[in-house]
């Protein structure tokens, strides 16, 4: 029990105090079960990929983010917010190490969820980052919250001044898109444009968009 409380205190950061209760043990047991299930998920073909389109300010598709989905036979559909942190902490996801070698081969890197979690300003000077992705938690209220608006504008200005591309995720309204475009954001990702889709549905969506652009340009 002491060990369990100690691990919980460490997880909260320094100078934290935790008292043991039964819920802690339950959390640890569930985490252990998920980690065990994750270790065999790849071999059992339980993972699938969905893709969410990324659209330039001109309306042209410029890419897509690959999003991992996990469907467990007993647990059902497991949220990425639940299983990805477990995969990272248990060493099942290797750190995104040979970045410079990959960049020399022509691979470009985007820093996801910038401004939250592990995203840090210090990484920008040490990692070969080509693009910053503004986290959706900042985009959600940019038209009503002056603090989020200021944060987003600062991220866009910083990225452009460092010669990086900038993309915003979680764009769901035309008002959000207009706000971002006026401040120099170059691309968008969100339900306003497309939801995450399996590869066959993505290809269908791309065909529709390209056909629409051809009609418009003619």
C-alpha positions, -999 to +999 in steps of 0.1 A: +000+000+000+029+023+008+045+016-025+012+022-044+008+056-027+044+065-034+040+058-072+009+079-073+028+108-055+057+105-081+032+106-109+019+139-096+053+155-096+077+166-068+066+175-033+033+157-035+017+137-008-007+108-015-026+085+009-035+050-002-070+041-009-086+012-028-092+032-059-054+035-064-050-002-065-079-005-089-063+021-112-029+003-112-046-031-119-065-017-148-033-001-162-015-034-159-043-052-177-042-026-205-004-029-208-007-067-210-034-064-236-014-039-256+017-062-258-002-087-279-025-063-298-002-059-328+002-096-334-036-101-331-042-074-357-064-054-333-050-020-345-063-001-375-055+032-390-079+061-398-068+092-417-080+128-412-074+152-441-054+183-437-065+212-459-046+243-470-060+278-468-066+276-505-089+246-500-064+221-514-057+188-496-021+189-484-019+157-463-035+135-437-028+125-402-027+088-395-046+080-363-043+047-345-074+029-334-076-001-311-105-025-309-101-052-282-123-083-283-133-078-246-126-041-240-142-030-272-131+003-288-104+018-265-098+055-266-063+067-277-063+090-247-063+058-226-039+035-244-013+058-259+000+071-225+003+035-213+022+025-244+045+055-240+052+049-203+058+012-207+083+016-236+060+002-263+063+034-283+100+042-290+111+078-292+097+093-325+154+085-323+167+087-358+149+119-367+178+136-383+187+105-404+151+103-416+150+140-424+180+135-446+159+110-465+132+136-471+109+128-442+093+159-426+083+161-389+054+178-373+052+185-335+017+174-325-004+191-298+020+220-295+017+239-262+005+209-242+019+177-227+054+168-238+055+196-264+081+221-253+098+252-266+132+237-259+125+209-284+123+234-312+160+242-310+171+205-307+148+186-330+145+189-368+109+201-367+093+213-399+058+220-387+039+230-356+004+217-350-017+240-327-035+218-302-073+217-305-077+228-268-065+263-279-085+263-311-118+254-295-125+289-280-103+312-301-133+333-311-146+338-276-116+335-253-090+363-256-063+342-238-066+313-262-067+337-291-035+353-279-018+319-274-028+308-310-016+341-325+017+338-306+023+302-318+016+312-354+039+342-353+067+321-336+064+293-361+065+316-391+095+335-378+114+302-374+106+292-409+082+265-399+048+256-413+018+258-390-014+238-389-043+240-365-062+209-354-098+207-341-112+233-366-149+228-365-165+262-375-160+287-403-154+314-377-124+295-363-110+290-398-113+327-407-096+337-374-067+314-382-064+323-418-063+361-410-034+354-386-013+334-411-022+298-403-014+278-435-034+246-430-063+231-410-075+198-397-109+192-382-145+182-385-152+213-406-133+196-434-133+159-427-136+133-399-111+105-395-118+078-421-104+044-431-082+045-462-109+035-487-132+063-475-103+088-475-096+080-511-133+085-519-132+119-501-101+130-519-117+121-553-147+142-544-126+172-534-104+171-565-135+168-587-151+198-569-119+218-574-118+210-611-154+221-616-147+253-597-115+261-616-132+255-650 
